[in-house]
Amino acid sequence: MKELKGSQRKYLRGLAHDIKPSAFVGQKGLTDALVNEINEALDASELIKVKFVDYKEKTVKTSLAQEIETSTASHLAGLIGHVAIYYREHKNPEKRVIRIPA
């Protein structure tokens, strides 16, 4: 999937407003188990939140968020406070729930 436009990111952030975080990044940072957990959550629901518990510095959160985006082949829709919002289109077209406006 190609890069998301600003309006598409805004749409996804709106959809994610009422979602609870699916994964938490703690003091161990980005582990294989955490990446697997995020992948499973993305497969299940396409749009998830990941909360950064022990990282308060914006530069650290941004670099971790980009690492997660790369390792899960997802799109970072936004980083708001200590929460990152990720989107990955379901592989099966019949199971896709979210329709992103063009």
C-alpha positions in Angstrom: 0.0 0.0 0.0 1.2 3.5 -0.8 1.9 6.3 1.7 -1.2 7.8 3.4 -2.2 11.4 2.7 -2.8 13.9 5.5 -6.5 13.7 5.1 -6.4 9.9 5.3 -4.3 10.0 8.5 -6.8 12.5 10.0 -9.7 10.1 9.1 -7.9 7.2 10.7 -7.1 9.2 13.9 -10.8 10.0 14.1 -11.8 6.3 13.9 -9.2 5.4 16.5 -10.5 7.9 19.1 -12.5 5.3 21.1 -10.1 2.4 20.7 -8.2 1.2 23.7 -4.4 0.5 23.3 -3.7 -3.0 21.9 -0.1 -3.1 23.0 2.2 -1.3 25.5 5.9 -0.5 25.0 7.5 -0.8 28.4 11.1 -0.5 29.6 12.3 -3.4 27.5 11.5 -1.4 24.4 10.7 -3.1 21.1 11.0 -6.8 21.5 10.1 -9.7 19.1 7.2 -10.6 21.3 5.9 -7.1 21.1 6.2 -6.9 17.3 4.3 -10.3 17.1 1.6 -8.9 19.4 1.2 -5.8 17.3 1.1 -7.9 14.1 -1.7 -10.1 15.5 -3.6 -7.0 16.6 -3.3 -5.4 13.1 -4.4 -8.7 11.5 -7.4 -8.8 13.8 -8.6 -5.2 13.5 -6.6 -3.2 10.9 -6.5 -0.1 13.2 -4.8 -0.2 16.6 -3.2 2.0 19.3 0.2 1.4 20.9 0.9 3.1 24.2 4.4 4.1 25.3 4.6 3.6 29.0 8.2 4.2 30.0 9.2 6.6 27.2 8.3 10.2 27.8 10.8 12.0 25.4 9.3 12.8 22.0 12.4 12.0 20.0 12.6 8.5 21.5 8.8 7.9 21.0 9.1 9.0 17.4 12.0 6.7 16.6 10.3 3.8 18.3 7.1 4.5 16.4 8.9 4.5 13.1 10.7 1.3 14.0 7.3 -0.4 14.8 5.9 1.0 11.5 8.8 -0.5 9.5 8.9 -3.9 11.3 5.1 -4.4 11.0 4.7 -3.1 7.5 2.0 -0.7 8.7 1.3 3.0 8.5 1.7 5.4 11.4 -1.5 7.4 11.3 -0.5 9.6 14.3 1.5 10.0 17.4 -0.6 11.8 20.0 0.9 12.2 23.5 2.1 8.7 24.5 0.0 6.8 22.0 0.8 5.8 18.4 -2.0 4.9 16.0 -1.2 2.3 13.3 -3.1 1.1 10.3 -2.5 -1.9 8.1 -5.0 -3.0 5.4 -6.2 -6.6 5.8 -4.7 -9.0 3.3 -8.0 -10.5 2.4 -10.2 -7.9 0.6 -13.4 -9.6 1.9 -12.3 -9.0 5.6 -11.4 -5.3 5.2 -13.6 -3.3 7.5 -12.0 0.2 7.1 -12.6 2.1 3.8 -10.2 5.0 3.6 -11.4 8.0 1.5 -9.3 8.8 -1.5 
